Amino acid sequence: MHSVLFNEGKIFFLDASGGTGKTFITNLILAKVRSQGKLALAVASSGIAATLLAGGRTAHSTFKLPLTVSLQKDSVCSIRKNGPLGKVLQDVTLIIWDECTMIHRAHVEALDRTLRDIRSCDKIMGGITVMFAGDFRQTLPVIVRGTRADIVKSCLKSSPLWKFVHTLKLSTNMRAHLGGGSTNFPSKLLLIGDGKVPHFENKIEIDRDLGERVTSIEDLISKVYPDIVEIENKDYPWMCQRAILAARNSSVDEINELILTKLPGDEVTYTSIDNVMDQEDAVHYPQEFLNSLNPSGLPPHSLKLKIGAPIILLRNLKPPNLCNGTRLQVKFLRNNVIVAIVLTGPAVGQTVLIPRIPMIPNDLPFNFKRIQFPVKLSFAVTINKSQGQTFKHVGIDLRQDCFSHGQLYVAFQDRVAEKISMFFCHKKIKLKMSFTQNVIATSIFKLHEPQTDGQTGGHDEAIRVSSLLTIKTNELRDLTNHVVTGVFN
């Protein structure tokens, strides 16, 4: 608040694990700044996290961030200096960016260059006070076909801007404290997130402190969704408190199809209209091939739904009420529209209409368009998609190990205050103990820490690492020259 009132333009990072009151603190700060007549922007890296902030929107839609990022290019945001958004950014005094650990560092650097230009100020972020919030134990930016080193390099801690960040921490798990829960549960989760749990061949034991084990996916469904056949007698809060999490999309689709068959009522199938946007490529890609495609972030060609089934939005339709990641429950199924009740976000309990829209993926070698309802079943969701949401009854499918940093931590974290509502399905083995993979990129914690007031340890550490890399590079070059010379001789 001192930085906002006196226009100091400091950069903060609120390091807070799930349940410590991060959302409460950020909304309190936003209300305080706005009550004084100042302008404050609240953004988040994911749509579902943006719905938890007062007046929140996604960072991509607010700052017009570039979809394709590169660390080699000086990319900027698509914002005109004299446009409406440019005028807002000239007057804003505070920006709060939640779930910043999920965003690529190039986006933050692009925003920094844009704000400096718009505000005609060479200070960091154009002299605006910025508070990032997140937890580096959770999932990091997704890099397609990237190695662990590529993922660490793309995170915010690897940015040159990180040495100017002042850290703030929340440590007490308020969800367990206020709910009267045991402190063993949150403390064990922190050990999992830090990668400090004793492991055997890179696998850790999932004991009873974390939840109840079941041996089949059928048992997991019955635990999380008891009496699913009587869903017509259940109200929407019953549905929004439950979910099954899995690491891979294939497992999610399998569980969703299995639960849908148990649901009473007639099944309605919606087929999409697929076509190639470039007419010259239409000959090379027949209709059957286009229908078989299932790109990431797109609904299937054949979308099967029933009344009462939960669904999840795949596109921003009307932020902040209908964002990418918002869960809904089907109320009516019409020919050209789906009537649903919102289960998450600020519009919870409201009835909305979902139309068919055209969707174009950007990860295919040709221009492809699919016209379909932008929804998928959400009895089960991926762990990455569930980050930022809270459930009272959750099941975790561990038949396939987690493969990315922080996935296991996210699956258990931010879910429930008590372990009694947590269930996990594991492979059928003779041992009474359950072991699963816990992928942690420990190098992300070893990067230079943000500075506190009057300290520049992060900058010194960056210089030391840079010097060390230069020395190692020179040694490798000399060794290569020596080997090549020996071969030719």
N, C-alpha and C positions, 0 to 999 in steps of 0.2 A: 504494500500500500504506500510506503514511503517512496518507492521508485515511481509509482503512478502519479502521486500528488506533486512531486517535484521534477517530473519528466527526466528521470535519470536514465531510463532506457536500459535497465539491466535485464539479463536473461537468466531465468530460473528453470530448474528441473525438479519436479515433485516426484521423488522416488517412493512409490507406495505400492505394496502388494495388495492383493484382493482382500476386501473386508476391512481395510484400515480407515475408511472414511474419505477416500480421495474425491468421489463424486460430491459428497456433502461439502467438503472444503472448497472445491472449485465453484460450486453454485453459490456458496456464501460470499466468496470474493467477487463473483460477477454481480450479485445483488448489491453489494456494498459500493462498487464502482459506479454502477448505473444509478443508484440512489443519489449520487452526488452530481448527476447530470453529465457524466462522462460516458464516452462511447467505448464499449468492450465487446470484442468478438469472441465467440466460443466455437471451436471447430474440433473435429475428431478425425482420426484416420479411417475409421469404419463407420458405416451408417448406423449400426445398432448402438455404438458408443455415443454418437452424436445425439441420439434421442434422449439420453440421460442428462444432457446439459441444458440449462435454461437458454432457449433461443439458439440451440446448437445446430450446426450443419456440418456436412463432410468437408474436409479440407480441399478436396479436388473441386467441388462445386463452388466453394467460397472464393478460393484464390486462383481458380482456372489453371490448376497445375498441369504441366505437360504429361500426356499419357506415357510417352516413351522417354526414358531418362538415360543419361549417359554422364559418367564422371569426367569425360574428356571435353565435353562441350559446355559453353557458358550459356545454358538454357535459362529462360526467364518465363514468367507467367504471362498469359495472354490477357493483360489488363491495360486499358488505355488510361493515360495519365489524366486526361480531362473528362473521362467517362464517369458514370454514376459510382461504380465500384472504386475507381481511383480517388474520387472525392471523399468516399467513406474512409479509405485507408489513410488519407491525409489528416483526418480528424480523430482517428482511433487512438486511444491511450493504452489499451491493454488487449493482448491476444492470448487466449488460453487454448493450447493444442493438446488434446487428450489422446492417449494411445499412440504417442509419437514414436514408440519403439518399433511399431509395425511399418513405419513409413521409410522410404528410401531417402538417404541423406541428400541426394541430388535435388529432391523436392524442397527441402528446407533451404538449401543453398540457392535455389532458383528464387524462392520467396525473398531471401535476403537481398539478392541483387535487384529484384523488382521494387521492394520497399525503399531501397536507397535511391533509386531513380525517381520514383513517384514523389517522395518527400524531399527530394533534393538535399539529402543528408547522407554523409559518408559514414555515419555510425552504424553499428551492428543493428540489423533489422530496421534501419531508418530511424533509430532513436526511440522505437516503441518498446515498452515493457512487455516481454513475452514470457509466459510460463508454460513450459512443456510438462506433461504428466504421463507417467507410464511405469512399466516394470520390465527391466531387461531380462528377467527370468522367463517372461512370456515369449510367444513366437516373434521372431525377427522378420524383416522384409523377405518376401518370397522372391527368389531369384531362379528363373527357369533354367534348369540344367546347371545350376551353379554349385560350386563346392562350398565347404564350410568356410573356407577363407574368403570366398566371394560374398557370402552372406554377412560375415563380420565386417568386411570392408564397406558394405553398403549401409550399415546401420549408422545411427546418429552419432554414436560415440567416436566413430572414425572420421567425422567431419572436422575440418579446421575450425569451425565455429564452436566446437565443444570446449575449447580451452577458455572461452569467455563465460561459460555457464556456471551459475552458483547452485549448489545442490541443497535441497530441502527433503527431509525424510519423515515418513509416517511409519511407525513400527508396531503399534498396538493393534491387534486384530479386534476391532470393535464389534464385528458381527458375532464372534464367539464370546466376547466379553459381555455384551448386552444381552445375548441370548442365553447366558448361563452355561455355555458349553465348556468343554475341557480345553485347556491350552495345549495339550499334546497334539491335537489335530493340526492347528495352524503351524506349530513349531516343526512338525514332521514334514509339512508341505514346503516350508522354507528350505529344509535340508534337501528335499528333492529338487527344488528349483536351483539351488546352488551347486548341485551335483556332489554333495557331501555324504550321501547315504552310502553305506558300505555295499559294494557290488561284487558280483562273481561273474567273470567273463562279460563285463559291460552290462550285466543284468542285475536289477535290484529286486528285492523281495517286497511284494505287496501284502502287508500283514493286516490284521484285524483293526489296527488303529485307523486305517484309511477307509474301510468299508467291508461289506459282506460279499463273499465270493459265491458265485453260482457257476455251474459247470456247463450250461447249455444256453443258447440264445433264446430258447423258448422260456426258460426260467427267468432270464433277464427281462423279457417283455412282460411277463406276468407280475414281476416285482414293481416295475416302473409304471406299467399301465394295467392295474388290476381292474377286472370287470370291464374290459374294453368293449364288450358286446353291448353294454348298457350305456353307451356314450351319449345317446339321445337324452338320458336323464341327468347328464352331468352339465354343470355350468362352465362357462369359459375360463374362470380362474383355475378350475381343476386341470384343464389342459395346459395352461401357460406355465404351470409349476413343474412340468415333467418334460424330460427329453432323454434320449440315448445318444451318446457321443461315440464316434469312431474316428480313427486316424485317416482312413482312405474313403474315397467316394464310392468305390465298389462295395465296401461293407455297408455304407449308408444306404445305397440303393437296395441292397439285399434285405436289410431290416425293414425298410419302408414298404417294400412289396409284400413282405411276410405279414406285417401288421395290417396292411390294407385289406388282405384277404380275410382277416378276422373281424373286420369292421362290418356291422350289419348295413343293409341297404344295397341299392343298385349301383353298379359301377358305371361311371360316365367317362368316355374316352374322347379326348380332344386331339386331333391330328393337326400338325403344323403345315404351313405353306413354305416350302424351301425352294430357293432359286439362286442362280449365280448372277451377280449384278453385271458382270461383263459378258455380253452376248457372245463374244468370240470364244470364251471358255465353256459355254453351255454344252458344246458338243463333247468335250472331254470329261464332263462330270454329269453322268446320268442322274435321273431323279432318285432312283433306288440308292445310289451312293450318298446323295445329299441327305436322304432320310435316315441313313445309318449313322451319320455323324452325331457325336455327342460332345461338343467343345465345352471347355470349362466355363462356367458362368451362364450357360444357356439351358433352357428347359429341354426335355427330350422331345423327339418328334411325336411320339405317342404318349400323351399325358393322361394318366388314369387317376381319377379322383372319386371320392364319395362324400356325401354330406356328413359333416362332423369331423372330417380329417383335418389335421393341422397342416398348413402350408407356409412356405417362407418366400419372401419377395427376392427376386434376383436383379431388380433395377430400382432406381429412385423414381417414384411416380409423383409424389407430392411431399417433399421434405418440409418439416421434419416428421410428419405423421406417417408417411409411407416411404421408408428408406430401404435401400438394399440391406437385407438381413432382418427386416421386420417379420415377425411370425403372426399368422392369422389362422382362424378356424373357419372352414367352409360352412356357410349357412344355406345357400341355394346355388344350384348349378344350372345356368341358362345356356342357350346356344352361343351367344356372343359376349357374355359377361359372367363373372363369378362374384357372387355376393358373399362377403366374409366379415367376420368380427375380428378386430385388432386385438392381439394378445400381449404385445409389448409396446413400449414407448409412451409418449404423452397422450396418444389418442386411444389408449386401451379401453376396450368395451364399445367403441364406436363401430357402426356398420358402414362398410365401404364397398365400392364397386371396382372390380379389376377388369380392364379391357384387354383385348389382344393388341400387341404392339410389335413393330419390326425390331429385330435385334441383329446386330452385325458383330461377330467376333473379330478380334484383331490378332489371333494366334494361328491363322490358317494361311497357306501360301496363295490363296485366291480370295476374291471378294465374295462372301457368302452371306445371305440374308435369310433369317427365319422369322416368320410371323406366327407368334404363339403367345399364350398367357405367360407372363414372366414370373412363374411360380414353380416350386417343386414341393413334394411331400416333406414334412419336417417332423415325423415321429422320431427320426434320427437325423442328426446333423453332424458335419465334420467338426473336429475340435477347433480348427482355425476359425470356422464360422461362428462358433459359440463364444469366442473370446469377448468378454465384456458383459455377458448375460449371467443372470443368477437364477438357479432352479432350486426347488425344495426337494425334489425327488429326481435323481439322475442315475442313469446306468452308463457304464463305460465298457465298450467292446474292445478287449485286449487280445482277441484271437490273433490279430496281426499287430506286430510291435509298432510303436511310434518311430518316425523316421526323421523328424525335424526338431530343432532346438526348442525346448520348452513345451512340447506338446503334452507330455504326461503331466507336467506341472499345471498347465492351463486346464486340463481335463478335471483335475481334482480341485484346483483353486477357483475362486469366484463362484462356487457352486452352492454349497450348503454349509450351515454353521455346525451341523452335527453329523457325525459319520454314519448315524443310524439310517439316514436317507440315501446313502451311497451304496451302489451295487456295481460289481464288475464281473464280466464274463471272461473266463480264461480257458486255455486249451485243456482238454481232458488229459490229465496226467496222473500217475499213481501217487506222486508226492502230495503231501498235504499243503506244501508251500507253493506260492505262485511267484514266478519270476518274469519280469518284462523289461524291455529295453528302455533306458532313460537317456535320451540323447541331449547332452548339454555341451554347448560350445564355451568351455571355461575361459577361453581367451577373451570373450566379451567382458568378463569381470576384471581381467587383468589390464585392460586398457587404462590409460591415464584417467584419473578421477577428476570431475569438475572442480574448479577452484572455489574456495570460500573467500570472504572479504579479506583483502590484503595479501593473498597468496597466489602464486603463479606456478604451483607444482605441476599442474597439467601441462603447461607450456614447456617447462623444463623437461618433463618426461617425453613430450613429443619430439623435442630437439634431440634428446638422448637416443630415442628409438630411430630417428631419421639418420643420425650419425652412424649408429650401429649397422643399419641397413646399407649405408654407403660403403662401409668397410667390408661387409660381407660380399657386396656386389663386386668390388674391386678384386677381392681374393678369388672369387669365382671366375672373373675375366682372366686373371693371370693364370689360373689353373687350366682354363680352356685353351689359352694360347700355347701353354707348355705341352698339352696333350696333342694338339693339332700339329705343332712343330715336330714332335716325336714321331707321329705317324708318317709325315712326309719324309723325314730323314730315313 
